[in-house]
């Protein structure tokens, strides 16, 4: 097993780092934060031209057909840049379409996603904020030809800019994946204020929204498995983004400790500060190991992939927050001022902590796995 990115992946990562340093500096990030959608059409097109939107899309649908390990090399740099926009949401939806859609649906949607012509997201969460598909309560009423939706989905990522929202609903005991176009009558999207302004959330309200039965992505017992598998892919991408934020915070903190002086000496000479930086480095490298393994396990179809994803997400949820805490501790008062970029990364870490389940959620999944294995 390889324990690091290969040469081609490292070149891809360097190319992505150079791209975001040039095209998405902190000034552009702050400008997008101030917008309602956090979306920049020119930047999105440039990312599509790089092929990043189609990295996981099979070649027969206009993508590159690469692995999740290849993608996390780019996602890490997106996290380092604190990139706003619907990249994660769209790839989550793409992974779901690839696993649950028909041949025609994959042709229709995945080609458009890879080309940058379609932005998408998945509407899963409801009042109990349960990431488990079994927690879905929204009912889809069937009239013999169409499904009708009435209800609310909460904290839907990038719904304000998505062209397609895949709504997870329930008909009887079965889960449904219903693609809803942004222009559908009865669909209302309201922005949800959040601590992290780089990642936009919305409340999606459904008032008699009609979805033809022929457009349903899946209506089988495999729907739940497809949704879980797609969410695992999105979770690993998110973890890679969080690692990029951790690395930025670590580098910024070390540089500050080297240059900030008190009593005529750089604060980095004090052991208490060194301990903070050393712990941050340890958490960064531990997160990297967990993420790389999870990405490989998912790509290889390893039987332990689900467990590896929960380990990675559980660890990264805690590590990103804790690295942010320590970074602010070393920076002192300036670390949480609006003018300093550190607060952007800390808030991003806090939103990433709970997205797709926090550490407590994933530790419970790990515990269930251990119990099932023991039985």
Secondary structure, 3 states (H helix, E strand, C coil): CCCCCCHHHHHHHHHHHHHHHHHCCHHHHHHHHCCCCCCCHHHHHHHHHCCHHHCCCCHHHCCCCCCHHHHHHHHHHHHHHCCCCCHHHHHHHHHHHHHHCCHHHHHHHHHHHHHCCCCEEEECCCCCCCCCHHHCCCEEEECCCEEEEEEEEEEEECCCCCCEEEEEEEECCEEEEEEEECCCCCEEEEEECCCCCCCCEEEEEEEEEEEEHHHCCCCCCHHHHHHHHHHHHHHHHHHHHHHHHHHHHHHHHHHHHHHCEECCEEHHHCHHHHHHHHHHHHHHHHHHHHHHHHHHHHHHCCCCHHHHHHHHHHHHHHHHHHHHHHHHHHHHHHHHCCCCCHHHHHHHHHHHHHCCCCHHHHHHHHHHHHHHHHC
